[in-house]
Amino acid sequence: MESQQATHRDLETALIEKCWKDPEFKKEVVKDPKGMLERHLGKKLPTDLNIFIHEEDANTLHFSIPPAPGNAAELSDEELERVAGGTEFVAVAIITGGVAAGVSASAVITTKQGW
């Protein structure tokens, strides 16, 4: 990824993974997202760029609707889905307990569908 421009999704994925692995990083990025990302990326971000970090919990989901492409009115539903990457819903369930103490399981369910 060093020789190419990182996409929004690449940055988001890297950020989530880093937050899961490093609780101190997560605490700092929630407190000062732009400053922490600048330090992590090693470069200044545009001054007019706003970054918001929202922490989800088991009872809250956050969705982000990106700006529509400039030619959205001219694209078919199929073309729009390709641009947006479709609709992906990921549900993660972590179950602790079970028959023996210390037994845990996790499941990730992903469905892709149109609205």
N, C-alpha and C positions, 0 to 999 in steps of 0.2 A: 504494500500500500504506500510505501515511501515514495515511489516514482510517479504515482498517480494521485489525483485529487480524491480525498476521502469524501464519501457521500454522507448525507444526513444519517442514513440507516447505519453505515459503518461506524460513525462517531457515537451514535446512540447505543449500539451494541457494545462497543468498547467501554463506554461509560458505565453501562449497567454491569458488565462483567467486573470492572474495576471496583465498583461500589459493593458488589456482593463479596468480593475477596478481601476488601480493605475497608473496615468500618470507619476508620479515622478519615480516609479519603471521602467516603460517603458523607460524613458529618460536615466536612469542609466544603464539598461541592454543593450541598444543600444550602449552606450558609452563604457562600460566595461563588455561584456557578461560573460566572464569566472569569473572575480572577483565577479560580482553580483550573479551569480549562486552558486559560492562557499559560499558566505555569506548566501544566501537563503537556500541552502541545509545543511549548517552547517558542511561542510567537504571540504577538498582540493581535487581538481580534478587532474588527471595525468598531469605532466608537458608537455608531448608531445601531449596532447589533444588540438586541435584548435576548437574554437567555433566562428561561424559567425552568426550575426543577420542581417537580411535584412527586411526593412520595405516596405511593399507593399502599393501602392495607387490604386486609381480607374483605372489607366492606365497601371499598371505594375503587372505582375505575376512572382513569383519566384518558380522554381521547383528544387527539390533536388533528385538526382539519387544516391541511396545508393550503396555500393559495392555489387557486385554479390556474392551469396553464393558460397562457395568453390566447390560445386558439380553442379553448374548451367548448365554445358554442359550435365550432365546426367539426368536432370529433364525435364519432359514433360511440355508443355505450361500450362496445368492445375495445375501441381505441383508448377510451378513458380508463377502462379497467387495466389495460396494459401500462398506461402512464402511472396510475395510482398504485399498481401492484395488486389490485383486487382487494377484497375485504378478508382480513385474516383475524380470527378470534382465537386467542390462546387462553386456556384456563389451566391453572396449575393447582393441584390439590396435594397437600402433604398430610399424610395420616401418620400419627404417632401412637404407639401403644400396641394393641393387638394381643396375641396369645401369650407371648413372652415379653418380659420387660426389655426395653431397648429396641424393640422391633420397629422399624419405620419403613414406609414406602412412599413413593411419590409418583404421580402420573401427570403427564402433559397431554392435553387434548388440543389438537389444532384442526380447525375446519376452515375451509376457504369457500366462500359463496358470495353471490351478489345480493343486493338488497332488493 
